[in-house]
């Protein structure tokens, strides 16, 4: 009886985990822009032929310029000294993120994981 309940509990936890992961990764790619814990904006990434989206995020150091287009999302300019966020390039896969730590700006791409690449192949 106890083993049956344990097996049922583990099965329920496993199925719940799968459902949650699929719901997080569902839908078209969306860029969420945060300053600290506060979401500033959420945009569906433009598809080919659609105009780019420009967004300025006010951070602790000043404005970070973000461009979203058919290629993905990139940080075009930021007031931080290292510029690692700008140099990281364009991101377009679900789960990718761009972080400007000194300015406390974070961009997370959520959505379909169908286009994820295999790191061994790339």
N, C-alpha and C positions, 0 to 999 in steps of 0.2 A: 504494500500500500504506500509506504513512504517513498520507495523508489519510483513508483508510478507518478506520485505528486511532484517529485523532484524532476523527473523527465518532462512532465507536462509544463512545469514552470520554466525550465530551460528552453523548451520548444517555443513557448509563448514569448520569452525574451528575444530569442533569435528571430522570430517572425516579425516582432515589433521593430527590431533594429533594421531589418530589411525594408520594411514599409517606410520608416522614417528616412532612411538614406535615399530611397527612390523619390520620395516627395520633395526632398531638398534639391535633388539633381534634376527635377522635372522642369520642362518648359524651356523657352528661349533664353539665351544668355542675357543676363541683366547685370549692370555695373552698379554697385552700391558704394556710395561715397560717405565716409565718416570723418568727423573731427572728434577725436577722443572716443567717447561712448555714444555720441550723438550722430544719428544718420542725417546727413545734409541733403542727399538726393538719391534717387534710384532711377536709372534709365535703361531701357531695353537697347541693346547694341544695334546700331543701324545696319541694315543689310546692304548689299551691293546696289548702287544706284540711289540710295537715300543720302541726304545731306549729313555732314558730320555734326556732332553736338559738341559745343564748347561750354565748359563749366569752370567757374573760378571758386575755389574752396578757400575760405578764410581760416587760416590756422593760427598757431601761437606766434609765428614769426612773420606772417603776412599771407599774401595770396599765392596759391598753387593753381596753375593753369592745367586743366585736364581736357584732352581731346578724345572723343569716342567716334569712331568711323567704322567702315566695313572691315577694316583690318583688325580692329580691336580697340583697346583702351591704352592710352599712354599719358604720362605726366610730361607736359610740354615745357613747363618752367616751375621752379619752386625757389623760395628764398633761402633754403638751407645751404650750407657751405659745401657739403660733400657732393651733392647732386646725384647721389646713387639712384634715387627714385627716377630721375630724368634719364639717366644712362641705362636703366633696366630695359628700356625699349617698350615695344607694343606687346600687350598680353590679350589673349582671346579665349583661353580655355577655362571652363568651369573649375573653380578652385584656385585659380591664379589670384595673386594679390600684388598690389603696389603699395609700399609703405614709405612715407616721408616721416621718419621718427622725430627729427627735431621740430617739425611743424605740426606733428600729431595728425597727419592726414593719412587715411587708409582707404584703398579702393579694393573691393572684393568682387570677383566675377562669380555669379551664381547662375545655375541653369543646367541645360542638358550636358551630360558628360559623353555623349555619343562621339564627339570629335576629339576625345583625349588621345594623345599619342603615346606610343611605347618609347620610353627613354632609351631603350637598347637600340631601337631602330633609328631614332632620330640622329 
